[in-house]
Amino acid sequence: MPGVSVRGLSYEERRQLAVNLTRVLSLYRSILDAYIIEFFTDNLWGTLPCSWQEALDGLTPPQLATLLLEVPREGEVVRYRSVWPLTLLALKSTARALAFTRMPGFQTPSEFLENPSQSSRLTAPFRKHVRPKKQHEIRRLGELVKKLSDVTACTQVVDVGSGQGHLSRFMSLGLGLKVKSIEGDQRLVGRAQHLDRELLQTLEKGDQRNPQVRAARTAARGAGSPAAPGCGCPRSPAGPGEPGGGFLQPDSAAGPAGGDTDSAGPAALHPGAGLPC
C-alpha cells in the first residue's frame, strides 16, 4: 500500500493533511475508538448503515481485507459481489489517500550503523535490557530534558509513569539530573529496583577498574561537593552531525542531582512508600 509520506511536503501541505485526517477521524470516531470485544458487547455491527451491512454481510475476513485494503495489480480488476454504497467506497478511497506509507523513507540512524541492536551513543550499562527503539528514545529524550534543565535552571525532574525506570536511570546516573520516579504498578517498581541495583553494581565495578575515576569521586566528596552518581560513565561517541552524548566526565562538576538518593530512580523509593498513580 503506497500511502502518504510527509517528507518533501510544505508547511501548508502538512497543515492541510492534518486537517483532513482530523476530519475523517472525527467522522468515524465511533468505529475507530472501539475495541474488538465491543463489536460483540456493544453491537457495533448494528451501528453501521444498513447499506454497509448489506454489502459486507457474509464476507470472510480474507475477502473483506482484499476488498478494503488490497491495491489491485496493473490490469487486475477488483470484483464486488454486489454494488457497494458510495459512502463505503468513499471511505475506502479516503483511507488509502490519507494513510501514511509503510515503506521506510529514511536512512538507518548513525548510532545503529555498526550494530543494529546496540546504540553506539549509549554506553553499555544503559543499553542492557533495553531494546534498540527504546535505546534511541531514552537517549534523545534524556538529552533533551538535560538541555531544558540547564537552560531553565531546573533542579528536579519528575518521570511520571516511569515503568522499569530506563529513562529515569539514564537521566540520573548518565546525565547527572535529580530525578523523582513515579510508577503505580508494583511489578514494574520491583523490576526497576532490581535494574537500579544491577546498574549501580556495574558502575561500582567500573570505578574499581579505573582508579582515576574513583580518586576524582573521593576528592569531590572530601571537598564537600558530592559527585553525581555514575560520573565515571564514558562519553558516548557522537554520530556524524550530531551533538556529543553528554555523559558526565570524571573532572566534570556534578549537576543539580549531586549525591541525592532520589536520583537513583524508582529504587530510591522506600518499598513501603505509597506510590501515587
C-alpha positions in Angstrom: 0.0 0.0 0.0 1.8 3.2 -1.1 0.4 5.8 1.3 1.5 9.3 2.1 5.0 10.5 3.1 5.3 13.8 4.8 8.9 14.2 3.5 9.0 16.9 0.9 5.6 18.4 1.9 5.5 22.1 2.5 4.2 23.6 5.8 0.8 24.4 4.2 0.5 20.9 2.7 1.2 19.3 6.1 -1.3 21.5 7.8 -4.0 20.5 5.2 -3.1 16.9 5.7 -3.6 17.2 9.4 -7.0 18.9 8.8 -8.1 16.2 6.5 -7.0 13.4 8.9 -8.8 15.1 11.8 -12.0 15.5 9.8 -12.1 11.8 8.8 -11.1 10.6 12.3 -13.9 12.7 13.9 -16.5 11.4 11.4 -15.8 7.7 12.1 -14.7 8.0 15.7 -17.4 5.6 16.9 -15.8 2.8 14.9 -12.1 3.8 15.3 -12.2 4.2 19.1 -13.9 0.8 19.7 -12.1 -2.3 21.0 -12.7 -5.6 19.2 -14.7 -7.0 22.1 -17.1 -4.1 21.8 -18.1 -5.4 18.4 -19.9 -8.1 20.3 -20.7 -6.4 23.6 -22.0 -3.1 22.1 -23.4 -4.4 18.9 -21.2 -2.2 16.7 -22.5 -4.1 13.6 -25.9 -2.6 14.3 -24.5 0.9 14.3 -23.3 0.6 10.6 -25.6 2.0 7.9 -27.9 -0.6 6.5 -26.4 -0.3 3.1 -23.0 -1.1 4.5 -24.4 -4.2 6.3 -25.9 -5.5 3.1 -22.6 -5.1 1.2 -20.4 -6.6 3.9 -22.6 -9.3 5.3 -21.3 -12.8 4.7 -17.8 -11.8 3.6 -14.9 -13.8 5.1 -12.1 -11.8 6.8 -9.7 -12.5 3.9 -12.3 -11.3 1.4 -13.0 -8.2 3.4 -9.3 -7.4 3.7 -8.9 -7.8 0.0 -11.8 -5.6 -0.9 -10.9 -2.9 1.7 -7.1 -2.9 1.7 -5.6 -4.5 -1.3 -4.4 -2.4 -4.2 -5.1 -4.3 -7.5 -2.1 -5.0 -9.6 -1.9 -3.5 -13.1 -4.6 -4.9 -15.3 -6.3 -6.6 -12.4 -10.0 -5.8 -11.7 -11.5 -6.0 -8.2 -14.9 -7.6 -8.4 -17.6 -7.0 -5.8 -20.4 -9.5 -5.4 -22.8 -6.6 -5.0 -22.8 -2.9 -5.6 -21.2 -1.1 -2.7 -22.7 2.2 -1.4 -20.9 5.3 -2.4 -20.2 6.2 1.2 -18.3 2.9 1.8 -16.3 3.3 -1.5 -15.5 6.9 -0.5 -14.2 5.8 2.9 -12.0 3.2 1.2 -10.6 5.7 -1.2 -10.1 8.3 1.5 -8.3 5.9 3.9 -6.0 4.9 1.1 -5.3 8.5 0.2 -4.5 9.6 3.7 -2.7 6.5 5.0 1.0 7.0 5.8 3.4 5.0 3.8 4.8 1.8 5.3 7.9 2.0 3.1 10.9 3.3 5.0 11.9 6.7 3.7 14.9 7.3 6.0 18.4 6.0 6.5 19.4 4.0 9.5 20.4 6.3 12.3 24.2 6.7 12.6 24.1 5.3 16.1 22.9 1.9 14.7 25.2 1.6 11.7 27.8 -0.5 13.4 25.3 -2.7 15.3 21.6 -2.5 14.6 20.8 -3.8 18.1 23.1 -1.5 20.1 23.2 2.3 20.1 26.8 3.4 19.8 25.8 6.7 21.5 24.6 4.9 24.7 27.1 3.2 26.9 26.8 -0.5 27.6 25.4 -0.2 31.1 22.4 1.8 29.9 21.8 -0.5 26.9 21.4 -3.6 28.9 17.8 -5.0 29.0 16.7 -2.1 26.6 15.5 -2.7 23.1 17.1 -0.7 20.2 14.0 1.5 19.7 13.9 2.3 23.5 17.7 2.9 23.5 17.1 5.6 20.9 14.2 7.1 22.7 15.7 7.4 26.2 18.9 8.9 24.7 17.1 11.5 22.7 14.5 12.4 25.4 17.0 12.3 28.2 19.4 14.7 26.4 16.5 17.0 25.6 15.4 17.1 29.2 19.0 17.7 30.3 19.3 20.7 27.9 16.0 22.1 29.1 17.0 21.7 32.7 20.3 23.6 32.1 18.5 26.4 30.2 15.7 26.8 32.8 17.9 26.1 35.9 15.5 23.3 36.8 16.6 21.4 39.9 14.1 18.5 39.8 12.8 16.2 37.1 9.7 14.0 37.7 9.2 10.9 35.5 5.5 10.1 35.8 4.7 6.5 34.7 8.4 5.6 34.8 7.8 1.9 34.2 11.0 -0.1 34.6 12.9 3.1 35.0 15.1 3.1 31.9 14.7 6.8 31.2 14.9 7.8 34.9 18.1 5.7 35.3 19.7 7.3 32.3 18.8 10.8 33.3 20.0 10.3 36.8 23.1 8.1 36.6 24.0 9.0 33.0 23.2 12.7 32.8 23.5 13.7 36.5 20.0 15.0 36.9 18.0 14.9 40.1 15.1 12.6 39.3 11.9 11.5 41.0 10.2 8.5 39.5 6.5 7.7 39.9 5.0 4.3 38.9 1.8 2.8 40.1 2.4 -0.8 39.0 4.3 -2.5 41.9 5.6 -5.2 39.5 7.3 -2.5 37.4 8.6 -0.8 40.5 10.2 -4.1 41.7 11.8 -4.6 38.3 13.1 -1.1 38.3 14.6 -1.6 41.8 16.4 -4.7 40.6 17.8 -2.9 37.5 18.9 0.0 39.7 20.9 -2.3 41.9 22.3 -4.1 38.9 23.4 -0.9 37.2 24.9 0.6 40.4 27.0 -2.6 40.9 28.2 -2.3 37.3 29.2 1.3 37.8 31.0 0.5 41.0 33.0 -2.3 39.3 33.9 0.3 36.6 35.2 2.6 39.3 37.3 -0.1 40.8 38.9 -0.8 37.4 39.5 2.9 36.9 41.4 4.4 39.9 41.3 7.9 38.4 37.5 8.0 38.4 37.5 6.7 42.0 40.0 9.2 43.1 38.1 12.1 41.5 34.9 11.0 43.2 36.7 10.7 46.6 38.2 14.1 46.2 34.8 15.6 45.3 33.3 14.1 48.5 36.2 15.4 50.6 35.7 18.9 49.2 32.0 18.8 50.3 30.7 18.7 46.8 29.0 15.3 46.2 29.7 13.8 42.9 26.8 12.8 40.7 26.1 9.1 40.6 27.7 7.4 37.6 30.1 10.2 36.8 32.6 7.6 35.6 30.5 6.7 32.6 32.4 7.4 29.4 31.1 10.0 27.0 29.2 8.2 24.2 30.7 8.9 20.7 28.7 11.3 18.6 27.4 10.3 15.2 28.0 12.5 12.1 26.5 15.9 12.5 25.1 15.0 16.0 25.9 16.6 19.4 28.0 14.8 21.9 26.5 12.2 24.2 26.5 14.4 27.3 27.7 11.9 29.9 29.4 13.4 33.0 33.2 13.1 32.9 35.4 12.3 35.9 36.5 16.0 36.0 33.1 17.4 35.4 31.2 19.3 38.1 28.2 17.5 39.4 24.8 18.6 38.1 21.8 19.6 40.2 21.5 16.0 41.3 24.6 16.0 43.5 24.5 12.9 45.7 20.8 13.0 46.4 19.5 9.5 46.9 16.4 10.4 45.0 18.5 10.4 41.8 18.6 6.6 41.8 15.2 6.4 40.3 12.4 4.0 41.4 14.8 2.1 43.6 15.3 5.2 45.8 11.6 4.9 46.9 11.2 3.1 50.1 9.5 -0.3 49.5 6.7 0.6 51.9 6.2 4.1 50.5 2.9 4.9 48.8 3.2 5.2 45.0 0.9 7.8 43.5 -0.6 6.7 40.2 
